[in-house]
Amino acid sequence: MDTAILYTIISIIIMILSSFVGVFIFLIREETLQKVIMFLLSFSIGVMLGTAFLTLIPESLNYGQNISIYIIIGFLFSLILEKFLKCKYCHKNFDFDKNIRSFAYVNLFTDAIQNFISGLIISTSYMVSIPFGISTSTALILNELPQEVSDFAILIHGGFEKNRAFVINFLTTLVTGIGAVVGFLIGSLSSHFVYFLVSFAAGNFIYIASADLIPELNKELNFRKSLLQVLFIILGILLIALLSLL
């Protein structure tokens, strides 16, 4: 358990530090930034799908065969959460500051929830095994890097000043630590919870990769760039396959 806690702390620190990536959005030309983000997203898709199908689901099968329902629950949870936020809040004006647009607050709320779940997943995955935790944390961190750039851009576009956007985005990342603590507390009381969350995470990863990220890649119509995106997806899958051999 002590080793799991140490690795969890290291992973959480890396996850929190990833919030600083957004600062570089002002140092990169817009065209270059878009190209880099697309390839990072492609790599993230490969990592997330590889983690779901090569690591999370096989690990869950060690506990029981009836994990399909947990995967579906994870998938539907992500779908319902995204639909709820978009349908209930995106078309309503709930600005706390007249100069800040509502979608910026929605993005913050969604990001905080996602970071909390990421913390839960990281801590419980390390409770299963260290290689398993490394694989899962890698998937989350790789997905977090392009997302942090995107989140920072959304806050700026939504009306936040640069300094304020940076601080708020950093604070939402700290929620990851809270999720990790909760994961250890609940996971230590119930081993079934650990494997439920592992299957639940697989459903989340499959949804995010297939419903949110892949449609972004499908907007690219250039054959050469599309081929490179597929290669980066394969590279992400190969990375997780290599880690799973450990």
C-alpha positions, 0 to 999 in steps of 0.5 A: 500500500505504501508503494501504491501511495507513493506512485499515486502522489507522483502521478497526481503531481505530474497531473497537476503540473500538466495544468502549466502546459496551457501557458504555452498557448501564447507562445505557439502560433495558432496554426502550429498549435492546431496541428500539434493538438490533433496529433496529441489527440490522436496519440491520446485516443490510442492510449485510451483505447489501448488502456481500456481494451488491453489493460482495464478490461482484462484486469477487471476479468480477474475479479469476475466475468460480469463486468460488461454492465460496469463498462456500460455504466461508465460509458453511459455516465460520460454520455449523460453527464455531457448531455446534462451539462450541455442541455441544462446549462449551455443555453442559460445565462448563469454568469457570475461576471457579466464579462464572462460567458456561461460556457466558460463556467460549464467547462470549469465544472466539467473539468473539475468533475473529470479531474476528481474521477481521474484521481479516483481512477489513478489511486484505485489502479495503483491498488491493483498493481504498480504497472497497471497504475502506470499504464492507467496514469499514462493514459490520463496524463496524455489525455490531460496535456492537450485538454489543458491547452484547450481548457486554457483557451476556452477560459480566455475566449470566455472572458477570463483574464490570462492570470485569472484563467491560469489560477482557476485552471490550476485550482480545478486540477487540484481536485485530482488529489481529492479524488485520489484520497477518496479512492484510497479510502473507499478502495481500502474498504471494498475491493469490489469498488476497485474493480467496479471503478476499473471497469467504469473507467474503461467505459469512460475511456471508450466514450471519450475516445470514440464520442469526443476525440475521434469526431475531432479527427474526422474533421481532417480531410487531408489524406497525409494528415489523416494517415499520420493521425492513424499512425499516432493512434497505433503508436499510443496503443503500442505504448500501452501494449508494451506497458501491459507486458510488464 
